[in-house]
Structure formats: C-alpha cells, structure tokens
Amino acid sequence: MVKPLPSSTVVVARDSERGPELLLVRRRAGDAFGDSYTFPGGVLDPDEADARPMCQGLAPADADALLGLESGALDYYSAVVRELFEETGVLIGASTPADDDLRSRLHEGNLAWSQLLQQLGAAVRCDELEYFAHWITPSALPKRWSTRFFLAAMPAGQAVRPDGSEITDFCWATTAEALDSARCGDRKIPFPTRRILEDLADQESVAELLDWARKRQAAGIPAIQPEIRSDDGKRRIFMPEIGD
C-alpha cells in the first residue's frame, strides 16, 4: 500500500448575485487529475516548517487540535496559501497583488516560501482559512494523498492569474453550475471535488460558507477514505460511513 502524501487544498469563494461562486482551476494534461477542474492546492514541501514563524492568527497547539495532529498542523495552512499563490497569483492576507517575478522564482525553486514572505513583509493568515474536510485517497490506487480542505474568501483587490504551466485555465462557478457542467460533460471534475461541491451547495453567501465550516470544525472533522471495489464486474467508488 502506498503511503498517502500530506497535502492541502483551498476552496476560494466570492459573493455574486447568483450566490457564492467558487474558484476552480484546470490542471494541465498528464498531471494528477490532469485536464480536470479542481480546487487549488498541492503537496506539502519539505521546507514548509520554515514558514511557521510567519503563521499568524492561530496558535500551533490550536492548529494541531483542529487537524487532529500531534504537531506540524501549521504546515498545512502554509502549504495551502503557498500553493494558491503559485497556481493562481492570489495571496491570502495580502491587500495588493504580489510581484509575479517573486512568484516565478518561488515556482522554479529559486526562492524559498519563507524568504518570499519575508521579502513581501507578509504572513500566512491562518485565521482567514477555515478547515472543513479531510480526504484520503483509496488504498488501492498507486498515487495517494491525505488532503486537508480549507475555505477562504477571495481577497479584495486581487485577480486570478493562472501560472500557465500547472494551471491552464480557471473559472468561477456556483456549486449548481459546476455540478451541472460535470454531469453534462462540459467540465471534467474529479469525484472528491464533486463531493465537496455537494457539501457546499446549501450556503447562500461567503459568510454562510465560513460559518458552516466553523461549525464543522466544532463538531470534529472525520477522515474520509473511499474505497474502490468491484461491483458487477465494474470498479466503483464506495464511500465509508462517517466514523468508520
């Protein structure tokens, strides 16, 4: 069995006349979930812990308790802010867009995330991220992730700028629009992303989404690990009962 890689994903939301719209990014063909629309995110970097001193708004012990970890939970918050910035140019906690040159150097590995934050005088604003789900890839698959999902409001004054490498396109869509596009085949949306969209469907504003996420935190976030089984000769995904 392949050990799942720790990763973070963020659902970025903005208000619209049709209700909250969510940011979906299209991943390049050949990558994990290639040519699909997903939420921004990725695997934790080996040096993620170097940015812990720049994490603000949540004490390390409180973050560990929220994520159910003995230590290191702030790394998930750091990773999701970094991945969002690398993929879309959006920097949570910043009042203005960040320099694209710094972004390119970060993406190419020529600038550490902690150094970029220092140069910008920025911080990882953990209090602007609400943790709401934990998914683990089925054990039968050759590539696996243990992914923590966070919710955040789109920062004012910023715009989505796909990196043009990992991310080839993006869209803003309500949950209904995204799910309809998946059903009719207009957009390829992976199973976990569709299930997250279904979970978010009943909220009517970004404020309601954030409040919903905080209530989920208070109730405790279970780890969800679907399994792939044979059913009538076909491989199907089976969801566990919560608490299994």
Secondary structure, 3 states (H helix, E strand, C coil): CCCCEEEEEEEEEECCCCCCEEEEEEECCCCCCCCCEECCEEECCCCHHHHHHHEECCCHHHHHHHHCCCCCCHHHHHHHHHHHHHHHCCCCCCCCCCCHHHHHHHHHCCCCHHHHHHHHCCCEEHHHCEEEEEEECCCCCCCCEEEEEEEEECCCCCCCCCCCCCEEEEEEECHHHHHHHHHHCCCCCCHHHHHHHHHCCCCCCHHHHHHHHHHHHHHCCCEECCEEEEECCEEEEECCCCCC
